[in-house]
Amino acid sequence: MKLNPKSAADLSAQIAQSIRDAIVSGTLIVDERLPSEAEMAEQFQVSRPTVREALKRLAAQSLIRTQRGATGGAFVNRLSFEEAYAQQITTSTLLLSMNAVSFDTACEARYALERACAPLAATRRTADHLATMRAEIFRQGQPGLSDEAFCASDVTFHRALVDAAGNPVLSYQLAGAVEAMQPLMNMITFTARDRAVITALHSRIAEALQDGNGMGAADGLTELEAETLALSRTVFSARSERS
């Protein structure tokens, strides 16, 4: 590939994109060793520091790994869904923070996606998934639990529900919804919510999953969505009156 000196992207970004495209297309396969820095510098007609910067970009995305020694170098990495969670969460958080996405829109998307997991979770949930959900429900009922701890417990509960579906693609897609949207929703609604109501709905969802009742779990999520929307409107109304 020849680099485009007129491109808005710098040379290291263009090199990283070229290698990324080769990995995605299968031209470069998992565990394949990339050419040396010197070889790539000659191939792309750039300096070795520029190649090194491109490799850093790819390593930051977990697309390659480096090994030291005589047999070392840069190798194509096998990216797992779990390793990609952090990027998905970061991207979702930035998109929600930097764009005009209404609370109602985010809430609609998040619960629609989570309800898709309910029927699968009802048939695939394990004892560990249920135990995690029960533990978080118990934690949420403890007096003196801080708002931050309650929010973290809320996220853990829903993460267990999503993972109980036993579908890594859904778990990856919902990493942003649960671990980016959920904390933002909690930050807005925590002042108005009744923890007992939230905990009761969580208990209903967990019981439905334990009974293999996917529809019941989905219905519980629908009620939780309605409660979340009602809380947001209470908060926004109060803010409007103060201003």
N, C-alpha and C positions, 0 to 999 in steps of 0.2 A: 504493500500500500504506500502511495505517495501522500505526504502530508500537504495540507493546504495552508500556505503561509498567510493567506488572506482571511482564513477562518477566524471567527470571534473567539473560538476556543484556543487556549494555548497549546503548544506542541505536546506537552506531557499528557494533556487531556485527550488529544487526538490519538496518541499512541495507546493510551489506556482504552479508549473506545474501540480501536482496531483490534486489540487483543480480546476485549470483552465480546465483540461481535464474533470472533473466531471461536471462542468458548461456547457461546450460545448456539452457533451454527453446527457445532460438533467438529469443526476443523481441528481444534485443539481439544483433546479428550482428557478426562479425569486422570490425574497422576502423570500426565505427560510433562516432560521437562521443557521449559521455555528456552530459547536461545540465550546465550550469555549477554550481559550488559554490553560488552564490546561488540558482539555480533548484531544486537538490535540497534546500537548506535550507528553502526555502518549501514544497516538495512534502512533505517529511517533518516539517515543523514543528519543526526543530531548529536549533542554531547552525551556522555555517559550520565552526568547528573540529571539531564532531562529524562533519560530512560529510567533512572532510579526513582524519580518523582512519579512517573507513570506506574511503576510497579508498586509504589506505596499506595497509590489510589486504589489499585486492584486488591491489594492486601487488606485495605481498610474495608472493602466490600466482601471480604472472605472468598474472593474468586481465585486467589493464588495463595500459596504458602511458600516460605523460604526455608531452606536447610543449609547448614554449614558443612564444611568438609570437602574432601576430594570429590565426592559424589553428590555434593550439594548443588544449590541453585534455586531457581524459582519453578514451582510446579503448579499445575492446575489443581485446584482444590475441589473436593466434593462438598458442595454447599448443602447443608441440611436445612430443613424448615425452621428448626429451633434456632439455628444460628442467624437466620434472616429476621427473626422476630424484632430485634432491636431496631433495625432499619425501618421496618414496617411501622413500628410504634412512633419512631422519630418523625417519619414522613407524615403520618396521620396527624400527629400533634401540630406540626408546622402548618399543614394545610388548614386545619381547623382554626389555628390561631391567626393566620395571616390572610384568610379569606372571609368574605361575608357569608358564612354559613349560619343560618338561624338555629336556635336551640331546637325548635320543632323538627327541622330537617335532619339534624344530627341524631336526634332521638328516634325519629322514624327509621332511619337507616340502621342504627345500632340494634334496635329491637327486632326489626324485620330479619336481619342476619342471624340474630341469636335464636329467634323462633325456628329458623331453618334447622338448627341443631337439635331442637327438642325431641322430635321423633326418633332420631338416630341415638341420642343420648339415652332415651328410655329403654332401648334394646341393647345398647353396648356398654352402658356405664358399669364400672367395676366397684368393688367394695371400697377401694382406695378413693375413687371419685366421690362416692357418697360420704365417706368418712371425712374428707376435706370439707365438703359442703356443710356437714353437721357441725364440725369443729368451728367453722366460721360463724354459723348461726349462733352457737353457744357464746362465742366471743362477742358477737354483736349485742348480746343481751346483758353483758357485764356492766355494772354501774361504774362510772368513772372512766370509761373508755373514751379516749380523746377523739375529736372529730377526724384527725388525720388517721388514727388507727382504725376507726370505723370505715373510713373510705378505703383504706388498704384492704381491710377484710372483705368489703363489698366487691372489690376487684378480684380478689382470690376466689370468692364464691363463684362469680360468673366465669372466671378462667377455668375452674373445675367443670362447670356445666358444659362449656364449649369443648374442652378436651375430652369429655365423656362421650362425645359424638364419635370419637375414634377415627376422625378424618383429618389427616395432617394439612390438607389444603384449606379446609374450613378453619382449622386452628390458626393457620398463618394469616388468612384473610381477616379473621376476627381479632387478631392480636391488636390491631389498630383500634378496632371498635371498642374492645373491652378495656384495654390498657392505655388508650389515648382519650377516646370519647368519654368513657365512664368517669375518670378522674375530673375532667372538665365539667361534666354534669354535676358531680358531687360538690365541686367548688361553688357552683351557682346555687344549688338547692339545699345545702346542708343546714342553713340557718332556719329553714321553714319545715323540715321534715320531722315526722314522728318516727323515731327509730323502731318503736314497737310495731308499727304498721309495715315497715320495710322488712323487719325480721319475720313477721308472720307470713308475708308473701314469699320470702325465701324458704320458709319451712314448707309451705304449700307446694312450691316447685320441687323441692328435694323429695317430698313424700310421693309426688306424682312420678318422678323418675324412679324411685325405689319400687313403685308398683308397676313399672313398665308402661305408664300412662303418658305417652307423648303429647296427646291433645291436652291433657290436664296441665302439663308443664308449660305448654304454649299459652294456654289460657292464663296461667299465673304470670307469665311474662307480659301478656297484654295488659293485665291489671297493673303490673309494676310500671309499664310504660305510661298508662293513664295517670298513675300517682305521680310519676316524675314530671309529666307535663303540667299537672295541676300545681305542683310545688313551684315549678319555674314561673308560672303565671302569677302566683302569689308574690314571689320575690320581685319579679319585674314590675308588678303593680305598685308594690311598696316603694321601689326605687323611683318610679315615676312620680308618686305623690310627694316624696322628699325633695325632688328636683323642681 
